[in-house]
Amino acid sequence: MARRFLSGLLLLSCGACGADSALATRPGFRGTVTISVVLQGSGSDADDFTYTLGSSPPAAIAPGQPVTMREVAEGTHTVQLLDLATHCLAHEPEKTIVVTDGQTTAVQFVVECFGGFAYAEWYSPNHQQIFYLSEDGTTRKLSQLVGRNIAREWSPDGSRLLLENDTNGNLDLYTVRADGTDHRRLTSHPYNDILPRWSPDGTQILFTRRAPGQSATSTLHVVSADGSFERPMLEPYHADYDASWTTDGTEIVFSCDRFERQYDLCIAKADGSNVRSIATLDALAQARPSPDGSHVAMYGYDTSQSVYVTPLDGSILLKLTSAFTAHSFDWSPDGQRLVLQTFTGIWRIHRVNRDGTDLRLLNPDSVSHSVPRWSPDGEWILYLRNHPVDQQVWIMRADGSGARRLTGGYAFKLNPVWNPKARPSARRAGSSVTSR
């Protein structure tokens, strides 16, 4: 009893001296420490993590595989989690614990990793390549041709990425599997095939074919997902472009120069029939139906540049930003809100309800932000932080908090695109590891 009282006095006098305190070197008085990692988010770290206990050498630890350390000297120790990838964040990477003779002390690290999105690396105006940070934490190159490779959209099942490439002197369409295999060419026309969109069932791809140069000629076409059976969607006598399928796949919305105006938001049946106007704006583009199928958002002009929203019947045309410019947007998965790329002297990101209420700036910063993309679960927003010498993919919560960088390297990053099936990765379960 007197010996334990003396040990307590030594501990109090030492305070948080760390694992190498005088008390830790005394014989006897040993305890057990268990260390575990809980993984959250849509990704993981491909090579797992390491930990240290006091001055012990780093040792490996994997999520779902707790480590048990026996015969740990009684006293105060520091436990650290190390070797986190750029796209992972430990909420508390260093913890101080007190080991008591004959007792077990549990240490749990919570790590949040993100994966499941493609992005491009820019090397020159004529050379950019596409990469995929997968859910398992590995980064894979998806593009296989030189030139400009532009990531557009994942298939509804998340298995293939749709992209544009200009190796042949004009932009053609390709798809590739998420693992980088089966690179498949879909179109080979001498005009530029651009702005492709998967049908909701994943069987067809709708795209714009535009003549090179300054010509305004552009037509809508559709091709099967395997590159077969390409055909015009509408008659080729108008400047129709930038089309999207409605959520149920029965209709398409697009920009058109019909009805003696440029441009209208038009809608037509999926077989090209029953073309009609919904709304009229100058320079109308990016018509995108909401995920719930009830509204359409678009970019355009009336008296100024902004993003607009209308019900699918065109009954009300609502301007979302009146005091400043908005250029592009993305719908939340539930279709109730949008994130906007705005300009208020610097590129910013705002969030707004689709009825125009609750417009708010997300994550104010002295560096511009662009290309916001809502995560499939609606909890996070990907974006580019456009630092003059280091443009990388970042992420923040839907309320603007928790901003952090996900990519690194010298190359500027472009156009992040979420895989719609990006979900929390499978946790590896296994027997615990015991060390002495």
N, C-alpha and C positions, 0 to 999 in steps of 0.2 A: 504493500500500500504506500509506504514511504517512497519507494522507487518510482511508482507512477506519479505521485505528487511532484517529485523532483522533475520528472519528464515534462509535466505540465508547465512548471515554471520555466524550463528551458524553451518550450514552444512559445510561451508568451513573450519571453525576452527576444526570441528570434523574429517573431512576426512572420511575414510572408517571405522567408529567406529563400524559398525555392527548394528543389528536390535535393540539393546538396547541402542542406542545413546540418549542423552538428548532430542534431537528433537523428537524422536519417542514417548516420554512419554507425550508430550504437548497435550492438548485437541484440537479438531478440526483438520483441515488439514488431510483428509483421502482420500485414493485412493483404487483401486481394483487391485488385482493380479490374473492372470490366469496361471496355471501351467499344462503343458502337457508333455507326453512321446511319442516319435516316436520310433517304434521298427524296427530294421533292422537285416539282417542275416537270418539264416535258423532255428532259434529257438526262444524260449521265456523263461521267468522266471515263473515257475509254481505258485508261490505265489505272483507275482507282486512285487511292490516296495513301499517304504515309502518316504516321503519328510518332511523336516522341513523348516519353514520360521522364521529366527532369532532364538529366544529361544522358539518357539512354540513346543509342543510335537509332535513326529512323527505321521503322518497320512498316510493312504493308498492311493495309486494312481495306476491306471492301464493304459496300453497303449490304446489309443483311447478314453479315458474317462477323459477329462480335468477337473481340479478342479478350482473353482473360489473362491477367498477369498476377502470378502468385508470389508470395515471399517479398512483397514490396515493403520497404522500411516505413515504419510509422512516422508520420510527419506531414509537412506541407509540400506539395508537389505541383508542378506546372505541366499540364498536358496540352500539346499542340497538334492540330491537324494541318498537314502540309501537302504540297504538290497538287494544288487545285488548278484545273484548267481555267482559261480565261472566261469560259462561259458558265463557270460554277462559282458559287459564293457560299461560304460557311457563315452562318449567322453569328456564331461565337467561335472563331478558330483557335482561341487560347482560353483555357479554363484552369483555375486554381482549385485544387482539391486537398482535403485533409484525410490521410489514411490513419485508421485506428486499429490497434492490435486486435487480431481475430475477426475483424469485420470486413465486409465487402463494400467498396465504393464504386458506384456506377457513374460513368461519364458518357453522355450522349451528344454527338454533334449532329446538327441539322444542316444539310447542304442542299442548296437549290441550284439545279443545273437546267439549262435550256438547250433544246435541239429541235430539229424538224423544220428547218427553213433553208431555202436556197438563196444565194446572192451571187453577184458578179464581182470579179476583181478587174479593175481598170488598169491597163498597162500603157495604152496609147489611144488616140481617137479611133484607130482602126483595129484595136486588139483588146478584147475583154473575154474572160473565161468565167464559166459558172461553176460554183461549188455548192455542196450540200453539207451542212452541219447536221448530222443525223441524230436520232434519238439515242443511239448507243454511244454518242460522244465522239465518233470519228468524223473527220472532214474528208469528203470524197469529191473529186473533180467529175462533173457530169458532162460538160461539153467536150467534144472530141475533134472539133474542126478549128482551124485558125480563123482569124477575122473577128468580127463582132458577134458575140453570142449574147442574146437578150432573153432572160428568163421571163416568162409570161404568166403561166398558170399551171397548177397541179391538176391532174385528173381527179374527179370526185372521190375515187377510192384511194387517192394518195400514192398510187403506184408509179405514175409516170409524170414527168415534167414536160410541158410544152414550151418550146423556145423558137427564136428566130436566129438565123445565121446568114451572113452575106459572103461566104467563101466564093460563091459562084458569080459574084458581081452584082447580085441583087439579093434581097432578103427572101429566104425560103423558110418553110416551117419544118420542124423536127420534133420528135419526142424521144425521151430517154428514161430508162428505169431509175428508180431512186438509188440503186446500187451502182449506177454508172454504166450498166450494160445495155445491150440492145438499142443502140443509137439508130433511130429510124427516120428517114426522110419522107415527108408527106407531100410536098409540092415542089414543082420544078419549072414554074412559069418564068419568062424573062421579066415580068413586072415584079414589084415588091409585094410579097404576101405578109401582112402585118396584123397586129392586134387580134390574135386568135383567142377563141373562147370555147371551152368544152361544153357540150350539152349536159344537162343534169344527170342523164343516165350514162354518160361517159362514152357513148358510141359514135358521136359526131363532133366535128370541130367547125365552128363558124369563124370566118376571117374576112378581112378587107384586102382586096387586090387593087393596088394603086400604080398607075403608070409612073415611070421615073421622071425626074426633072420637076418643073413647076406646074405640070398639068394637073388640073382639078379632077381628072377622070379617076373614079374609084368605084368599085362594085363589090357587092357582098357575095361570097361563095361559101360552100359547105363541102367538107370532105369527111369520109369515114375515118375513124381513129387509127386504122391501119394504113391509111394513105390511099385507099381505093375509092372509086365512085365519086370523084370530084365533080361538082356541078354548080352553076349559078343559083343563088338563092332568089334573086330578083332580076328583072330585065335590066340589061346593061346600058341604060340611056340616062342615068342620073349620077350624081355624086353622093352615093350612099356609103357610109363608113362607120367604123367603131361600134359594132353591134354586140349585143349580149342576149342570151336566152333569158326568158322569164323563169321564175323558180320552178314552175311545173313543166317547162320545156315545150309548152304548146304555142308560144309566140316568141318573137324577137323584138327588142327595142333598139333603135339606132338613130344616128344623125342623118338627115336627108335634105336634099335641095328641091324637093317636090313642092307642089302647091304654090309655085312661083315665089318661093322665099328661100333664103339661106340664113340660118338653118332651122329646121323643125326637129323636134323629137317625134319620131314616127314609131309606129308599132305595126306589126304584120303577123299573120299566122305563120307557123313554122314551115308551111309549104310555100310561103311567099305570097299568099293571097290576102285580100282585105287590108291593104296598106292604108293607114290613116294617120293623121297628125294628132299629137297629144298637146304639145306646147311649142312656142316659137321663141328662139333666142339667137343672137349672133354668136358665131364661132362655137356652136354647141358641140360638146364632145363628152366622152366617158360616161355615157348613159349606162347605169348599173341598177338593176332592180334590187330591192331590199331582200334579205334572206327570207322574210316572212311572205314575200310576194305581193305586198299591198302597195308599195311606193316605188318610185324611180328617182334616183339622184343623178345629177349631171353638172358639168361645168359649162359656163357660158357668160354672155354679156346681156344686160339690159342697159342700164346707165353705167355700170361698172362690172368688173370681173368678180364672179362669185360661184359658189356651189348652190344649186337649187334642188328642191325636192317637190315632187308632185305625186298625188295618188295615181294609180295606174290608169285611171280614166281621164287624167288631166284636168280635173275639176278645179284645183287650186295650185298655183305655182308660187312656192315660198322661197324667198331668198334668205339664206342662212347667215350671211355676214353683210351688213350694210355699211359698217364703219371702216372696213378694210377689205383687202383682196383675199380671196381663197381660190386655190388653183386645183387641188386634187383632194381625194377623200377615200375613206374606206368605211364600210358598214360594220357595225357591231354584229356578232352572230345572231342576236335576237331581233335585229332590224329596228331597234328603237333609238339608236344613237349613231352618230358618225364622228370620226376623227377627220380633221381638216388640215391640209397644209396651207398655212396662211402667210401673208406678208404684211408686217407692220414696221417696215424699215429694216427688218431682218426676217428670215424664214423662221416661222414658229409652227407649233402644233396646238390646235384647239380641239375641244370636244364639245358636242352640242346634241341636244335632243332633236329628233327629226321634225318636231313641230317648231323648232327655232328657239326653244327655251333653254336655259341653263348653259349658255355659251361661256366656256371657261378656258383660260390658257393653262396648258399642261407643262410642268417642268421648265420654268423660266431659266434662261441660260444666256450667257454672252455670246455663245456660238450658235449658229443657225441649225435648225432641225428640219428634216424633210422626209417624204415618202412614208407616212405612218401606216402601219398594217396591224389590224386587230388580231390577237391570237384566237385559235379555234374555240378556246374555252371562255373567251371574253374577259379574262382577267388581266391581260398584258397587252402592250402595244410595242411592236418593233418599229424602229425608225433609224434614219441615218443622222449621225451627228457630224455636221459638215465642217470639221476643223480644217483650216487652210492647208495643213501639212499631214493630217491624219484623219481621213474620213472613214469611219467604222460603223458597224451595225451595233446599235444600243437597244436596250429594252427598258421599259418603265411600266409600273402598274397603271391600270386604267384611270386612276385618279391623279397620275403624274408623279407619284412618289416612287422611291426605290430605283432610280435610274442607274444603270451600269452598262459597261461595255461588254459585248459578247465576242467580238472578233478582234484580231490583231494582225500584225504584219505591215509591210511597207506599202502595199497596193491599196489604192482607194477602193472602197466597197460601193456597190450600186444595187438598187432595186431588190431589197429583201422580199421573199415570197414564202409565206407559211405553207407548209403541207397541211391540208385540211384534216388529216388523221393524226397530226402531232398531238400526242397525249403523254401523260407521265409514263416513263419507261418501266418495264418489268423489273421488279426488285429481285435480285439474286438471293435466294435463300440457301443456306448451307449450314453445316455444323460450325460451331464456334471454334476459335483458335486459342490454344492455351500456351502461354510461354512462362518461363520462370525467371 
